Amino acid sequence: MASVRKGMRAGGKFTGSHTTVACGIEHIVDYLAAMPRVNKISIGRINNGGRSPEALLTITCVFDIKTSTLAHVGIRKGSMMQEFFVWLVHPKTRRCFRKVIKWLERREQQGR
């Protein structure tokens, strides 16, 4: 992974035209990129509004039925929401990926 600027991600497993990662979740995205089971990550847009700024971090993960290796990951922190598309190496790694997502969410909510 090559960092272009603070908050930007490009190269390696990162693909697509959006390269900005929202403030406060960069370490989560870097952790996902470092996973050997992840093939590539496409960074989506950042949406603001909807929740109070004090709301806890939540991570949602939904897998595409057709491919079963494509995960739509949404990370919400306060009033910010950012979406990612994560391609896994093999469909059998879905369960492990979901466990990692839940572990990251609990870890963030506990303030670690």
KOLVOMI-700953 format. One record per residue: residue number from 1; x, y, z negated of N, C-alpha, C, O in turn; residue in one letter. Coordinates in Angstrom, 3 decimals, decimal comma. Last residue first. Layout:
REM KOLVOMI-700953
fido: NUM nX: X nY: Y nZ: Z caX: X caY: Y caZ: Z cX: X cY: Y cZ: Z oX: X oY: Y oZ: Z sevex: a
...
***
This chain:
REM KOLVOMI-700953
fido: 112 nX: -10,259 nY: 1,237 nZ: -21,628 caX: -8,870 caY: 0,766 caZ: -21,523 cX: -8,240 cY: 1,195 cZ: -20,245 oX: -7,075 oY: 0,884 oZ: -19,997 sevex: r
fido: 111 nX: -12,958 nY: 1,721 nZ: -22,275 caX: -11,972 caY: 2,808 caZ: -22,308 cX: -10,530 cY: 2,369 cZ: -22,232 oX: -9,651 oY: 3,071 oZ: -22,731 sevex: g
fido: 110 nX: -14,992 nY: 0,055 nZ: -21,923 caX: -14,369 caY: 0,023 caZ: -23,246 cX: -13,257 cY: 1,054 cZ: -23,366 oX: -12,684 oY: 1,235 oZ: -24,440 sevex: q
fido: 109 nX: -15,503 nY: 0,436 nZ: -19,260 caX: -16,496 caY: 0,896 caZ: -20,214 cX: -15,964 cY: 0,913 cZ: -21,647 oX: -16,429 oY: 1,690 oZ: -22,481 sevex: q
fido: 108 nX: -13,268 nY: -0,825 nZ: -18,113 caX: -13,448 caY: 0,630 caZ: -17,987 cX: -14,422 cY: 1,167 cZ: -19,008 oX: -14,202 oY: 2,240 oZ: -19,570 sevex: e
fido: 107 nX: -13,839 nY: -3,508 nZ: -18,782 caX: -12,586 caY: -2,880 caZ: -19,219 cX: -12,696 cY: -1,354 cZ: -19,178 oX: -12,262 oY: -0,674 oZ: -20,108 sevex: r
fido: 106 nX: -16,234 nY: -3,969 nZ: -17,430 caX: -16,185 caY: -4,025 caZ: -18,907 cX: -14,958 cY: -3,309 cZ: -19,449 oX: -15,032 oY: -2,595 oZ: -20,449 sevex: r
fido: 105 nX: -15,259 nY: -3,677 nZ: -14,751 caX: -16,327 caY: -2,821 caZ: -15,266 cX: -16,327 cY: -2,798 cZ: -16,800 oX: -16,410 oY: -1,727 oZ: -17,403 sevex: e
fido: 104 nX: -13,363 nY: -5,733 nZ: -14,556 caX: -12,949 caY: -4,340 caZ: -14,389 cX: -13,985 cY: -3,383 cZ: -14,971 oX: -13,629 oY: -2,393 oZ: -15,612 sevex: l
fido: 103 nX: -15,088 nY: -7,935 nZ: -14,892 caX: -14,021 caY: -7,700 caZ: -15,867 cX: -13,541 cY: -6,253 cZ: -15,777 oX: -13,334 oY: -5,608 oZ: -16,805 sevex: w
fido: 102 nX: -16,654 nY: -7,720 nZ: -12,594 caX: -17,297 caY: -7,580 caZ: -13,919 cX: -16,252 cY: -7,299 cZ: -14,999 oX: -16,501 oY: -6,517 oZ: -15,917 sevex: k
fido: 101 nX: -14,616 nY: -8,163 nZ: -10,661 caX: -15,401 caY: -6,923 caZ: -10,655 cX: -16,041 cY: -6,690 cZ: -12,024 oX: -15,977 oY: -5,581 oZ: -12,555 sevex: i
fido: 100 nX: -13,819 nY: -10,769 nZ: -11,339 caX: -12,855 caY: -9,672 caZ: -11,455 cX: -13,584 cY: -8,334 cZ: -11,495 oX: -13,217 oY: -7,457 oZ: -12,277 sevex: v
fido: 99 nX: -16,166 nY: -12,138 nZ: -10,694 caX: -15,668 caY: -12,155 caZ: -12,082 cX: -14,685 cY: -11,019 cZ: -12,303 oX: -14,714 oY: -10,371 oZ: -13,349 sevex: k
fido: 98 nX: -16,240 nY: -11,708 nZ: -7,926 caX: -17,297 caY: -11,159 caZ: -8,787 cX: -16,867 cY: -11,111 cZ: -10,241 oX: -17,168 oY: -10,149 oZ: -10,947 sevex: r
fido: 97 nX: -13,977 nY: -13,207 nZ: -7,169 caX: -14,008 caY: -11,763 caZ: -6,930 cX: -15,066 cY: -11,107 cZ: -7,811 oX: -14,811 oY: -10,050 oZ: -8,388 sevex: f
fido: 96 nX: -14,802 nY: -15,806 nZ: -7,812 caX: -13,655 caY: -15,215 caZ: -8,517 cX: -13,655 cY: -13,700 cZ: -8,369 oX: -13,367 oY: -12,983 oZ: -9,327 sevex: c
fido: 95 nX: -16,881 nY: -16,052 nZ: -5,931 caX: -17,151 caY: -16,164 caZ: -7,364 cX: -16,031 cY: -15,523 cZ: -8,191 oX: -16,291 oY: -14,791 oZ: -9,146 sevex: r
fido: 94 nX: -15,512 nY: -15,786 nZ: -3,410 caX: -16,540 caY: -14,838 caZ: -3,844 cX: -16,765 cY: -14,861 cZ: -5,356 oX: -16,830 oY: -13,808 oZ: -5,990 sevex: r
fido: 93 nX: -13,795 nY: -17,590 nZ: -2,323 caX: -13,229 caY: -16,696 caZ: -3,335 cX: -14,256 cY: -15,699 cZ: -3,868 oX: -13,915 oY: -14,850 oZ: -4,693 sevex: t
fido: 92 nX: -14,911 nY: -18,961 nZ: -0,256 caX: -14,894 caY: -19,630 caZ: -1,561 cX: -14,337 cY: -18,743 cZ: -2,676 oX: -14,403 oY: -19,112 oZ: -3,849 sevex: k
fido: 91 nX: -14,459 nY: -17,441 nZ: 2,068 caX: -15,751 caY: -17,354 caZ: 1,382 cX: -15,762 cY: -17,978 cZ: -0,017 oX: -16,543 oY: -17,560 oZ: -0,871 sevex: p
fido: 90 nX: -11,257 nY: -15,771 nZ: 2,076 caX: -12,038 caY: -16,984 caZ: 2,283 cX: -13,361 cY: -16,876 cZ: 1,529 oX: -13,398 oY: -16,280 oZ: 0,453 sevex: h
fido: 89 nX: -10,359 nY: -13,122 nZ: 1,840 caX: -9,621 caY: -14,046 caZ: 2,686 cX: -10,480 cY: -15,261 cZ: 3,044 oX: -10,443 oY: -15,732 oZ: 4,180 sevex: v
fido: 88 nX: -12,781 nY: -10,444 nZ: 2,045 caX: -12,045 caY: -11,472 caZ: 1,320 cX: -11,397 cY: -12,444 cZ: 2,305 oX: -11,830 oY: -12,571 oZ: 3,451 sevex: l
fido: 87 nX: -13,118 nY: -7,036 nZ: 2,449 caX: -13,113 caY: -8,321 caZ: 3,133 cX: -12,232 cY: -9,285 cZ: 2,348 oX: -11,084 oY: -8,977 oZ: 2,029 sevex: w
fido: 86 nX: -15,138 nY: -4,538 nZ: 1,234 caX: -13,969 caY: -5,347 caZ: 0,915 cX: -14,117 cY: -6,691 cZ: 1,632 oX: -15,109 oY: -7,396 oZ: 1,449 sevex: v
fido: 85 nX: -16,088 nY: -1,274 nZ: 1,429 caX: -16,309 caY: -2,583 caZ: 2,016 cX: -15,023 cY: -3,359 cZ: 1,832 oX: -13,949 oY: -2,902 oZ: 2,222 sevex: f
fido: 84 nX: -17,356 nY: 1,012 nZ: -0,979 caX: -16,228 caY: 0,373 caZ: -0,316 cX: -16,726 cY: -0,902 cZ: 0,343 oX: -17,672 oY: -1,531 oZ: -0,132 sevex: f
fido: 83 nX: -18,622 nY: 4,143 nZ: -2,166 caX: -18,822 caY: 2,813 caZ: -1,617 cX: -17,552 cY: 2,332 cZ: -0,932 oX: -16,780 oY: 3,119 oZ: -0,383 sevex: e
fido: 82 nX: -19,091 nY: 6,065 nZ: -5,082 caX: -18,322 caY: 5,813 caZ: -3,869 cX: -18,502 cY: 4,361 cZ: -3,466 oX: -18,531 oY: 3,465 oZ: -4,310 sevex: q
fido: 81 nX: -20,605 nY: 8,614 nZ: -6,901 caX: -20,749 caY: 7,250 caZ: -6,402 cX: -19,926 cY: 7,115 cZ: -5,142 oX: -20,033 oY: 7,938 oZ: -4,233 sevex: m
fido: 80 nX: -20,849 nY: 10,695 nZ: -9,804 caX: -20,177 caY: 10,362 caZ: -8,553 cX: -20,408 cY: 8,899 cZ: -8,195 oX: -20,408 oY: 8,037 oZ: -9,073 sevex: m
fido: 79 nX: -21,699 nY: 11,280 nZ: -12,319 caX: -22,603 caY: 11,642 caZ: -11,233 cX: -22,022 cY: 11,309 cZ: -9,856 oX: -22,647 oY: 11,614 oZ: -8,840 sevex: s
fido: 78 nX: -20,142 nY: 8,561 nZ: -13,811 caX: -20,834 caY: 9,815 caZ: -14,046 cX: -21,799 cY: 10,105 cZ: -12,923 oX: -22,638 oY: 9,265 oZ: -12,599 sevex: g
fido: 77 nX: -19,318 nY: 6,521 nZ: -11,338 caX: -18,732 caY: 7,067 caZ: -12,562 cX: -19,330 cY: 8,441 cZ: -12,770 oX: -19,064 oY: 9,371 oZ: -12,009 sevex: k
fido: 76 nX: -19,723 nY: 3,658 nZ: -9,467 caX: -20,385 caY: 4,869 caZ: -9,956 cX: -19,722 cY: 5,271 cZ: -11,270 oX: -19,585 oY: 4,463 oZ: -12,189 sevex: r
fido: 75 nX: -18,945 nY: 1,899 nZ: -6,671 caX: -18,402 caY: 2,304 caZ: -7,971 cX: -19,040 cY: 3,634 cZ: -8,335 oX: -18,914 oY: 4,616 oZ: -7,603 sevex: i
fido: 74 nX: -19,873 nY: -0,867 nZ: -4,789 caX: -20,197 caY: 0,504 caZ: -5,154 cX: -19,665 cY: 0,811 cZ: -6,538 oX: -19,911 oY: 0,057 oZ: -7,480 sevex: g
fido: 73 nX: -19,054 nY: -2,963 nZ: -2,170 caX: -18,761 caY: -2,614 caZ: -3,559 cX: -19,091 cY: -1,140 cZ: -3,772 oX: -18,638 oY: -0,277 oZ: -3,019 sevex: v
fido: 72 nX: -19,880 nY: -5,521 nZ: -0,261 caX: -20,185 caY: -4,089 caZ: -0,357 cX: -20,066 cY: -3,736 cZ: -1,825 oX: -20,887 oY: -4,162 oZ: -2,637 sevex: h
fido: 71 nX: -17,794 nY: -7,929 nZ: 1,175 caX: -18,461 caY: -7,456 caZ: -0,033 cX: -18,675 cY: -5,952 cZ: 0,057 oX: -17,762 oY: -5,204 oZ: 0,409 sevex: a
fido: 70 nX: -17,533 nY: -10,558 nZ: 3,358 caX: -17,620 caY: -9,107 caZ: 3,292 cX: -18,422 cY: -8,712 cZ: 2,058 oX: -19,579 oY: -9,103 oZ: 1,906 sevex: l
fido: 69 nX: -17,772 nY: -13,221 nZ: 3,572 caX: -16,459 caY: -12,744 caZ: 3,128 cX: -16,434 cY: -11,233 cZ: 3,006 oX: -15,421 oY: -10,668 oZ: 2,595 sevex: t
fido: 68 nX: -20,289 nY: -13,750 nZ: 4,555 caX: -19,962 caY: -14,242 caZ: 3,209 cX: -18,540 cY: -13,910 cZ: 2,752 oX: -18,149 oY: -14,285 oZ: 1,647 sevex: s
fido: 67 nX: -21,606 nY: -13,115 nZ: 6,936 caX: -20,170 caY: -13,399 caZ: 6,940 cX: -19,704 cY: -14,067 cZ: 5,662 oX: -18,788 oY: -14,888 oZ: 5,704 sevex: t
fido: 66 nX: -24,422 nY: -13,017 nZ: 6,290 caX: -23,918 caY: -13,614 caZ: 7,528 cX: -22,452 cY: -14,013 cZ: 7,437 oX: -22,088 oY: -15,126 oZ: 7,818 sevex: k
fido: 65 nX: -24,759 nY: -11,705 nZ: 3,832 caX: -25,238 caY: -13,075 caZ: 3,991 cX: -24,605 cY: -13,748 cZ: 5,208 oX: -24,284 oY: -14,936 oZ: 5,155 sevex: i
fido: 64 nX: -22,394 nY: -9,864 nZ: 2,032 caX: -23,127 caY: -9,981 caZ: 3,282 cX: -23,509 cY: -11,443 cZ: 3,500 oX: -22,664 oY: -12,327 oZ: 3,365 sevex: d
fido: 63 nX: -22,694 nY: -9,282 nZ: -1,488 caX: -22,046 caY: -9,937 caZ: -0,359 cX: -22,973 cY: -10,007 cZ: 0,839 oX: -24,183 oY: -10,184 oZ: 0,693 sevex: f
fido: 62 nX: -22,261 nY: -6,627 nZ: -3,677 caX: -23,240 caY: -7,392 caZ: -2,907 cX: -22,523 cY: -7,980 cZ: -1,699 oX: -21,829 oY: -7,268 oZ: -0,973 sevex: v
fido: 61 nX: -21,607 nY: -5,196 nZ: -6,718 caX: -20,990 caY: -5,977 caZ: -5,646 cX: -22,068 cY: -6,821 cZ: -4,986 oX: -22,717 oY: -7,635 oZ: -5,644 sevex: c
fido: 60 nX: -21,016 nY: -2,274 nZ: -8,686 caX: -21,928 caY: -3,255 caZ: -8,101 cX: -21,232 cY: -3,947 cZ: -6,933 oX: -20,386 oY: -3,364 oZ: -6,255 sevex: t
fido: 59 nX: -19,968 nY: -0,897 nZ: -11,649 caX: -19,505 caY: -1,422 caZ: -10,375 cX: -20,522 cY: -2,448 cZ: -9,901 oX: -20,853 oY: -3,383 oZ: -10,630 sevex: i
fido: 58 nX: -20,011 nY: 2,054 nZ: -13,634 caX: -20,634 caY: 0,794 caZ: -13,233 cX: -20,133 cY: 0,408 cZ: -11,854 oX: -19,902 oY: 1,263 oZ: -10,999 sevex: t
fido: 57 nX: -19,072 nY: 4,053 nZ: -16,350 caX: -18,695 caY: 3,528 caZ: -15,055 cX: -19,436 cY: 2,208 cZ: -14,813 oX: -19,478 oY: 1,347 oZ: -15,692 sevex: l
fido: 56 nX: -21,636 nY: 5,956 nZ: -18,061 caX: -20,544 caY: 4,997 caZ: -17,991 cX: -20,269 cY: 4,559 cZ: -16,560 oX: -21,121 oY: 4,679 oZ: -15,680 sevex: l
fido: 55 nX: -22,355 nY: 9,480 nZ: -17,911 caX: -22,741 caY: 8,083 caZ: -17,720 cX: -21,508 cY: 7,191 cZ: -17,580 oX: -20,477 oY: 7,610 oZ: -17,054 sevex: a
fido: 54 nX: -21,871 nY: 12,187 nZ: -18,048 caX: -21,355 caY: 11,370 caZ: -19,138 cX: -21,645 cY: 9,879 cZ: -18,963 oX: -21,215 oY: 9,080 oZ: -19,795 sevex: e
fido: 53 nX: -23,183 nY: 13,463 nZ: -15,961 caX: -21,733 caY: 13,299 caZ: -15,874 cX: -21,145 cY: 12,403 cZ: -16,958 oX: -20,029 oY: 11,907 oZ: -16,804 sevex: p
fido: 52 nX: -26,198 nY: 11,706 nZ: -15,087 caX: -25,497 caY: 12,673 caZ: -15,926 cX: -23,993 cY: 12,428 cZ: -15,835 oX: -23,572 oY: 11,287 oZ: -15,649 sevex: s
fido: 51 nX: -26,996 nY: 11,180 nZ: -11,607 caX: -26,841 caY: 10,773 caZ: -13,002 cX: -26,149 cY: 11,871 cZ: -13,785 oX: -25,597 oY: 12,820 oZ: -13,228 sevex: r
fido: 50 nX: -27,356 nY: 12,640 nZ: -9,145 caX: -28,207 caY: 11,530 caZ: -9,529 cX: -28,141 cY: 11,148 cZ: -10,993 oX: -29,175 oY: 10,815 oZ: -11,572 sevex: g
fido: 49 nX: -24,189 nY: 13,425 nZ: -7,512 caX: -25,543 caY: 13,693 caZ: -7,999 cX: -26,260 cY: 12,438 cZ: -8,429 oX: -25,839 oY: 11,322 oZ: -8,126 sevex: g
fido: 48 nX: -22,332 nY: 12,605 nZ: -4,549 caX: -22,454 caY: 13,233 caZ: -5,864 cX: -23,916 cY: 13,430 cZ: -6,212 oX: -24,769 oY: 13,582 oZ: -5,337 sevex: n
fido: 47 nX: -20,475 nY: 10,175 nZ: -2,789 caX: -21,763 caY: 10,837 caZ: -3,002 cX: -21,796 cY: 11,411 cZ: -4,413 oX: -21,338 oY: 10,771 oZ: -5,360 sevex: n
fido: 46 nX: -17,993 nY: 9,588 nZ: -0,480 caX: -18,247 caY: 9,911 caZ: -1,885 cX: -19,568 cY: 10,673 cZ: -1,960 oX: -19,755 oY: 11,683 oZ: -1,282 sevex: i
fido: 45 nX: -17,741 nY: 6,860 nZ: 1,916 caX: -17,904 caY: 8,260 caZ: 1,507 cX: -18,193 cY: 8,384 cZ: 0,016 oX: -18,580 oY: 7,423 oZ: -0,649 sevex: r
fido: 44 nX: -15,375 nY: 4,103 nZ: 1,742 caX: -16,577 caY: 4,817 caZ: 2,185 cX: -16,630 cY: 6,226 cZ: 1,653 oX: -15,691 oY: 6,716 oZ: 1,026 sevex: g
fido: 43 nX: -12,664 nY: 2,272 nZ: 2,910 caX: -13,119 caY: 3,255 caZ: 1,929 cX: -14,295 cY: 4,021 cZ: 2,511 oX: -14,226 oY: 4,527 oZ: 3,631 sevex: i
fido: 42 nX: -12,182 nY: -1,051 nZ: 3,312 caX: -12,600 caY: 0,137 caZ: 4,046 cX: -13,238 cY: 1,091 cZ: 3,037 oX: -14,230 oY: 0,753 oZ: 2,391 sevex: s
fido: 41 nX: -9,654 nY: -3,400 nZ: 2,896 caX: -10,613 caY: -2,523 caZ: 2,224 cX: -10,902 cY: -1,332 cZ: 3,134 oX: -9,988 oY: -0,692 oZ: 3,655 sevex: i
fido: 40 nX: -8,772 nY: -6,891 nZ: 3,396 caX: -8,702 caY: -5,467 caZ: 3,712 cX: -9,830 cY: -4,720 cZ: 3,013 oX: -10,824 oY: -5,313 oZ: 2,594 sevex: k
fido: 39 nX: -8,459 nY: -9,254 nZ: 1,788 caX: -7,821 caY: -9,131 caZ: 3,093 cX: -7,671 cY: -7,672 cZ: 3,505 oX: -6,591 oY: -7,248 oZ: 3,914 sevex: n
fido: 38 nX: -7,958 nY: -10,473 nZ: -1,419 caX: -8,541 caY: -9,396 caZ: -0,627 cX: -7,742 cY: -9,230 cZ: 0,664 oX: -6,520 oY: -9,085 oZ: 0,642 sevex: v
fido: 37 nX: -6,512 nY: -12,279 nZ: -2,845 caX: -7,733 caY: -12,774 caZ: -2,203 cX: -8,420 cY: -11,713 cZ: -1,339 oX: -9,361 oY: -12,024 oZ: -0,608 sevex: r
fido: 36 nX: -4,482 nY: -10,874 nZ: -4,116 caX: -4,135 caY: -11,681 caZ: -2,941 cX: -5,360 cY: -12,202 cZ: -2,187 oX: -5,256 oY: -12,534 oZ: -1,007 sevex: p
fido: 35 nX: -4,967 nY: -7,510 nZ: -5,084 caX: -5,436 caY: -8,892 caZ: -5,206 cX: -5,085 cY: -9,688 cZ: -3,946 oX: -5,356 oY: -9,236 oZ: -2,833 sevex: m
fido: 34 nX: -4,365 nY: -4,904 nZ: -4,578 caX: -3,253 caY: -5,772 caZ: -4,981 cX: -3,664 cY: -7,236 cZ: -5,100 oX: -2,805 oY: -8,111 oZ: -5,205 sevex: a
fido: 33 nX: -6,819 nY: -3,747 nZ: -4,129 caX: -5,900 caY: -3,884 caZ: -2,998 cX: -4,741 cY: -4,824 cZ: -3,319 oX: -4,198 oY: -5,468 oZ: -2,422 sevex: a
fido: 32 nX: -7,827 nY: -3,697 nZ: -6,745 caX: -8,475 caY: -4,539 caZ: -5,740 cX: -7,549 cY: -4,779 cZ: -4,551 oX: -7,496 oY: -5,889 oZ: -4,022 sevex: l
fido: 31 nX: -6,056 nY: -1,792 nZ: -7,829 caX: -6,102 caY: -3,143 caZ: -8,384 cX: -6,727 cY: -4,109 cZ: -7,377 oX: -6,218 oY: -5,212 oZ: -7,176 sevex: y
fido: 30 nX: -6,744 nY: 0,467 nZ: -6,342 caX: -5,391 caY: -0,078 caZ: -6,223 cX: -5,329 cY: -1,509 cZ: -6,751 oX: -4,628 oY: -2,348 oZ: -6,185 sevex: d
fido: 29 nX: -9,330 nY: 0,823 nZ: -7,315 caX: -9,132 caY: 0,528 caZ: -5,896 cX: -7,740 cY: -0,072 cZ: -5,665 oX: -7,586 oY: -1,009 oZ: -4,882 sevex: v
fido: 28 nX: -8,712 nY: 1,451 nZ: -9,966 caX: -9,564 caY: 0,297 caZ: -9,669 cX: -9,361 cY: -0,138 cZ: -8,221 oX: -9,236 oY: -1,329 oZ: -7,937 sevex: i
fido: 27 nX: -7,216 nY: 3,779 nZ: -9,731 caX: -6,566 caY: 2,585 caZ: -10,277 cX: -7,391 cY: 1,326 cZ: -10,020 oX: -6,826 oY: 0,242 oZ: -9,871 sevex: h
fido: 26 nX: -9,121 nY: 5,628 nZ: -8,785 caX: -7,998 caY: 5,218 caZ: -7,937 cX: -7,369 cY: 3,918 cZ: -8,425 oX: -7,029 oY: 3,052 oZ: -7,619 sevex: e
fido: 25 nX: -11,126 nY: 6,741 nZ: -10,212 caX: -11,298 caY: 5,341 caZ: -9,852 cX: -10,155 cY: 4,826 cZ: -8,966 oX: -10,223 oY: 3,707 oZ: -8,456 sevex: i
fido: 24 nX: -10,507 nY: 9,377 nZ: -10,709 caX: -10,867 caY: 8,529 caZ: -11,840 cX: -11,087 cY: 7,070 cZ: -11,499 oX: -11,221 oY: 6,240 oZ: -12,397 sevex: g
fido: 23 nX: -11,701 nY: 10,816 nZ: -7,763 caX: -10,878 caY: 10,980 caZ: -8,957 cX: -11,396 cY: 10,084 cZ: -10,080 oX: -12,595 oY: 10,050 oZ: -10,353 sevex: c
fido: 22 nX: -12,249 nY: 8,748 nZ: -4,890 caX: -12,712 caY: 9,686 caZ: -5,914 cX: -11,808 cY: 9,670 cZ: -7,138 oX: -11,232 oY: 8,643 oZ: -7,494 sevex: a
fido: 21 nX: -10,151 nY: 8,638 nZ: -2,125 caX: -10,717 caY: 7,870 caZ: -3,233 cX: -11,055 cY: 8,864 cZ: -4,331 oX: -10,242 oY: 9,726 oZ: -4,665 sevex: v
fido: 20 nX: -10,046 nY: 9,074 nZ: 1,330 caX: -10,101 caY: 9,719 caZ: 0,024 cX: -10,795 cY: 8,819 cZ: -0,986 oX: -11,885 oY: 8,305 oZ: -0,735 sevex: t
fido: 19 nX: -10,176 nY: 8,091 nZ: 3,856 caX: -9,033 caY: 7,663 caZ: 3,045 cX: -9,060 cY: 8,254 cZ: 1,646 oX: -8,174 oY: 7,960 oZ: 0,844 sevex: t
fido: 18 nX: -12,071 nY: 7,042 nZ: 6,546 caX: -12,133 caY: 7,703 caZ: 5,237 cX: -10,979 cY: 7,183 cZ: 4,388 oX: -10,824 oY: 5,973 oZ: 4,220 sevex: h
fido: 17 nX: -11,576 nY: 5,368 nZ: 8,705 caX: -11,242 caY: 6,783 caZ: 8,840 cX: -11,307 cY: 7,543 cZ: 7,521 oX: -10,666 oY: 8,584 oZ: 7,383 sevex: s
fido: 16 nX: -9,958 nY: 2,091 nZ: 8,263 caX: -11,068 caY: 3,028 caZ: 8,431 cX: -10,612 cY: 4,470 cZ: 8,455 oX: -9,435 oY: 4,771 oZ: 8,257 sevex: g
fido: 15 nX: -8,195 nY: 0,312 nZ: 5,657 caX: -8,572 caY: 0,528 caZ: 7,046 cX: -9,721 cY: 1,528 cZ: 7,104 oX: -10,382 oY: 1,776 oZ: 6,096 sevex: t
fido: 14 nX: -5,666 nY: -1,100 nZ: 3,628 caX: -6,674 caY: -0,060 caZ: 3,809 cX: -6,913 cY: 0,195 cZ: 5,291 oX: -5,973 oY: 0,285 oZ: 6,081 sevex: f
fido: 13 nX: -3,583 nY: -2,813 nZ: 3,275 caX: -4,917 caY: -3,397 caZ: 3,334 cX: -6,012 cY: -2,375 cZ: 3,594 oX: -7,173 oY: -2,747 oZ: 3,763 sevex: k
fido: 12 nX: -1,295 nY: -0,755 nZ: 4,837 caX: -1,462 caY: -2,031 caZ: 4,159 cX: -2,853 cY: -2,604 cZ: 4,363 oX: -3,261 oY: -2,855 oZ: 5,497 sevex: g
fido: 11 nX: -2,744 nY: 2,578 nZ: 5,039 caX: -1,765 caY: 1,542 caZ: 5,310 cX: -2,056 cY: 0,264 cZ: 4,553 oX: -2,963 oY: 0,216 oZ: 3,722 sevex: g
fido: 10 nX: -3,877 nY: 4,769 nZ: 2,402 caX: -3,728 caY: 4,406 caZ: 3,805 cX: -2,679 cY: 3,315 cZ: 3,928 oX: -1,836 oY: 3,141 oZ: 3,048 sevex: a
fido: 9 nX: -5,579 nY: 6,990 nZ: 0,270 caX: -5,036 caY: 5,650 caZ: 0,449 cX: -4,986 cY: 5,351 cZ: 1,937 oX: -5,938 oY: 5,641 oZ: 2,661 sevex: r
fido: 8 nX: -5,515 nY: 9,775 nZ: -1,967 caX: -5,638 caY: 9,248 caZ: -0,606 cX: -5,018 cY: 7,860 cZ: -0,561 oX: -4,049 oY: 7,582 oZ: -1,268 sevex: m
fido: 7 nX: -4,945 nY: 10,776 nZ: -4,459 caX: -6,337 caY: 10,516 caZ: -4,139 cX: -6,566 cY: 9,958 cZ: -2,751 oX: -7,710 oY: 9,688 oZ: -2,385 sevex: g
fido: 6 nX: -2,112 nY: 12,412 nZ: -3,305 caX: -2,882 caY: 12,056 caZ: -4,485 cX: -4,351 cY: 11,910 cZ: -4,101 oX: -4,933 oY: 12,808 oZ: -3,493 sevex: k
fido: 5 nX: -1,259 nY: 10,998 nZ: -0,113 caX: -1,316 caY: 12,100 caZ: -1,065 cX: -2,103 cY: 11,626 cZ: -2,266 oX: -2,698 oY: 10,549 oZ: -2,238 sevex: r
fido: 4 nX: -0,569 nY: 8,308 nZ: 0,669 caX: -0,288 caY: 9,467 caZ: 1,505 cX: -0,203 cY: 10,711 cZ: 0,633 oX: 0,814 oY: 11,404 oZ: 0,639 sevex: v
fido: 3 nX: 0,789 nY: 5,322 nZ: -0,407 caX: -0,009 caY: 6,481 caZ: -0,796 cX: 0,403 cY: 7,672 cZ: 0,036 oX: 1,584 oY: 8,011 oZ: 0,106 sevex: s
fido: 2 nX: 0,575 nY: 2,144 nZ: 0,863 caX: 1,321 caY: 3,394 caZ: 0,934 cX: 0,390 cY: 4,541 cZ: 0,564 oX: -0,675 oY: 4,703 oZ: 1,160 sevex: a
fido: 1 nX: 0,838 nY: -1,182 nZ: 0,000 caX: 0,000 caY: 0,000 caZ: 0,000 cX: 0,881 cY: 1,243 cZ: 0,000 oX: 1,821 oY: 1,353 oZ: -0,787 sevex: m
***
